[in-house]
Amino acid sequence: MKSLGLIEIPSVAAAVTALDTMCKTADVEFVTWERKLGGRLVTVVVQGDVSAVTQAVESAVEKALLKPAAYAVIANPHEEVWRMVEISASRMKRKLEETEKKAADSIAVKEC
């Protein structure tokens, strides 16, 4: 059964290390992240089997650089929850594509 794991933590650095811990601890996959308050509060979302997500989130909370503001495991999320997560993931993907396009355009200009 697919489930979601979320950890909300202060600072981007703490979020990246929490994600690293989750991915190294269990068989979970990064889905998306959200930064609020200028990156002072970051939510990382992973997915996988319930047991793997639970293990990953608990490990990240235990080893976190900073105390998490919140964390949760949602077993078998409702389709509307998945839709919300997919909207976030598509927004993240769009920003990444824009950044890659700007970088490619910058390289093309320098080559001329």
MARDRENVO-28581 format. One record per residue (C-alpha): residue in one letter; x, y, z. Coordinates in nm, 3 decimals, padded with zeros to 5 digits, always signed. Layout:
N
<residu = A&X = X&Y = Y&Z = Z>
...
end
This chain:
112
<residu = M&X = +00.000&Y = +00.000&Z = +00.000>
<residu = K&X = +00.138&Y = +00.340&Z = -00.096>
<residu = S&X = +00.176&Y = +00.593&Z = +00.180>
<residu = L&X = +00.314&Y = +00.942&Z = +00.226>
<residu = G&X = +00.564&Y = +01.061&Z = +00.481>
<residu = L&X = +00.606&Y = +01.427&Z = +00.564>
<residu = I&X = +00.852&Y = +01.611&Z = +00.781>
<residu = E&X = +00.838&Y = +01.985&Z = +00.833>
<residu = I&X = +01.161&Y = +02.126&Z = +00.964>
<residu = P&X = +01.329&Y = +02.466&Z = +01.004>
<residu = S&X = +01.594&Y = +02.542&Z = +00.738>
<residu = V&X = +01.677&Y = +02.402&Z = +00.399>
<residu = A&X = +01.995&Y = +02.237&Z = +00.528>
<residu = A&X = +01.802&Y = +02.046&Z = +00.795>
<residu = A&X = +01.545&Y = +01.942&Z = +00.532>
<residu = V&X = +01.811&Y = +01.812&Z = +00.295>
<residu = T&X = +01.976&Y = +01.608&Z = +00.569>
<residu = A&X = +01.634&Y = +01.476&Z = +00.678>
<residu = L&X = +01.563&Y = +01.367&Z = +00.320>
<residu = D&X = +01.905&Y = +01.203&Z = +00.299>
<residu = T&X = +01.837&Y = +01.014&Z = +00.621>
<residu = M&X = +01.495&Y = +00.901&Z = +00.499>
<residu = C&X = +01.626&Y = +00.776&Z = +00.165>
<residu = K&X = +01.920&Y = +00.593&Z = +00.325>
<residu = T&X = +01.710&Y = +00.440&Z = +00.604>
<residu = A&X = +01.431&Y = +00.282&Z = +00.401>
<residu = D&X = +01.305&Y = +00.219&Z = +00.049>
<residu = V&X = +01.127&Y = +00.552&Z = +00.000>
<residu = E&X = +01.114&Y = +00.790&Z = -00.292>
<residu = F&X = +01.132&Y = +01.170&Z = -00.280>
<residu = V&X = +00.812&Y = +01.327&Z = -00.411>
<residu = T&X = +00.833&Y = +01.703&Z = -00.351>
<residu = W&X = +00.917&Y = +01.976&Z = -00.106>
<residu = E&X = +00.773&Y = +02.311&Z = -00.013>
<residu = R&X = +00.962&Y = +02.609&Z = +00.128>
<residu = K&X = +00.780&Y = +02.867&Z = +00.335>
<residu = L&X = +00.893&Y = +03.180&Z = +00.516>
<residu = G&X = +01.192&Y = +03.220&Z = +00.287>
<residu = G&X = +01.314&Y = +02.865&Z = +00.349>
<residu = R&X = +01.291&Y = +02.894&Z = +00.726>
<residu = L&X = +01.028&Y = +02.620&Z = +00.724>
<residu = V&X = +01.058&Y = +02.333&Z = +00.476>
<residu = T&X = +00.828&Y = +02.036&Z = +00.423>
<residu = V&X = +00.973&Y = +01.726&Z = +00.257>
<residu = V&X = +00.741&Y = +01.457&Z = +00.120>
<residu = V&X = +00.837&Y = +01.096&Z = +00.045>
<residu = Q&X = +00.635&Y = +00.795&Z = -00.064>
<residu = G&X = +00.659&Y = +00.419&Z = -00.033>
<residu = D&X = +00.517&Y = +00.126&Z = +00.160>
<residu = V&X = +00.370&Y = +00.211&Z = +00.498>
<residu = S&X = +00.643&Y = +00.032&Z = +00.694>
<residu = A&X = +00.925&Y = +00.190&Z = +00.492>
<residu = V&X = +00.779&Y = +00.540&Z = +00.517>
<residu = T&X = +00.720&Y = +00.499&Z = +00.891>
<residu = Q&X = +01.078&Y = +00.382&Z = +00.944>
<residu = A&X = +01.215&Y = +00.665&Z = +00.728>
<residu = V&X = +01.019&Y = +00.941&Z = +00.903>
<residu = E&X = +01.098&Y = +00.811&Z = +01.252>
<residu = S&X = +01.468&Y = +00.792&Z = +01.166>
<residu = A&X = +01.471&Y = +01.144&Z = +01.019>
<residu = V&X = +01.297&Y = +01.283&Z = +01.328>
<residu = E&X = +01.542&Y = +01.107&Z = +01.558>
<residu = K&X = +01.852&Y = +01.224&Z = +01.368>
<residu = A&X = +01.730&Y = +01.571&Z = +01.264>
<residu = L&X = +01.973&Y = +01.863&Z = +01.279>
<residu = L&X = +01.691&Y = +02.081&Z = +01.415>
<residu = K&X = +01.374&Y = +01.980&Z = +01.594>
<residu = P&X = +01.098&Y = +01.914&Z = +01.338>
<residu = A&X = +00.796&Y = +02.142&Z = +01.357>
<residu = A&X = +00.572&Y = +01.852&Z = +01.249>
<residu = Y&X = +00.584&Y = +01.511&Z = +01.090>
<residu = A&X = +00.332&Y = +01.253&Z = +00.974>
<residu = V&X = +00.281&Y = +00.925&Z = +00.796>
<residu = I&X = -00.038&Y = +00.892&Z = +00.594>
<residu = A&X = -00.122&Y = +00.534&Z = +00.503>
<residu = N&X = -00.333&Y = +00.499&Z = +00.189>
<residu = P&X = -00.393&Y = +00.874&Z = +00.137>
<residu = H&X = -00.722&Y = +00.991&Z = -00.011>
<residu = E&X = -00.709&Y = +01.075&Z = -00.382>
<residu = E&X = -00.745&Y = +01.448&Z = -00.302>
<residu = V&X = -00.430&Y = +01.431&Z = -00.089>
<residu = W&X = -00.246&Y = +01.271&Z = -00.381>
<residu = R&X = -00.379&Y = +01.546&Z = -00.607>
<residu = M&X = -00.246&Y = +01.813&Z = -00.372>
<residu = V&X = +00.097&Y = +01.646&Z = -00.361>
<residu = E&X = +00.102&Y = +01.611&Z = -00.741>
<residu = I&X = +00.028&Y = +01.984&Z = -00.780>
<residu = S&X = +00.325&Y = +02.061&Z = -00.557>
<residu = A&X = +00.547&Y = +01.818&Z = -00.747>
<residu = S&X = +00.446&Y = +01.963&Z = -01.085>
<residu = R&X = +00.521&Y = +02.315&Z = -00.958>
<residu = M&X = +00.866&Y = +02.196&Z = -00.847>
<residu = K&X = +00.927&Y = +02.029&Z = -01.185>
<residu = R&X = +00.822&Y = +02.344&Z = -01.373>
<residu = K&X = +01.065&Y = +02.558&Z = -01.169>
<residu = L&X = +01.346&Y = +02.309&Z = -01.236>
<residu = E&X = +01.276&Y = +02.317&Z = -01.610>
<residu = E&X = +01.278&Y = +02.700&Z = -01.609>
<residu = T&X = +01.612&Y = +02.702&Z = -01.427>
<residu = E&X = +01.761&Y = +02.452&Z = -01.672>
<residu = K&X = +01.637&Y = +02.658&Z = -01.969>
<residu = K&X = +01.791&Y = +02.977&Z = -01.827>
<residu = A&X = +02.120&Y = +02.795&Z = -01.772>
<residu = A&X = +02.118&Y = +02.659&Z = -02.127>
<residu = D&X = +02.035&Y = +03.003&Z = -02.268>
<residu = S&X = +02.320&Y = +03.155&Z = -02.065>
<residu = I&X = +02.565&Y = +02.898&Z = -02.200>
<residu = A&X = +02.445&Y = +02.958&Z = -02.558>
<residu = V&X = +02.498&Y = +03.336&Z = -02.521>
<residu = K&X = +02.851&Y = +03.287&Z = -02.384>
<residu = E&X = +02.942&Y = +03.064&Z = -02.679>
<residu = C&X = +02.847&Y = +03.332&Z = -02.936>
end
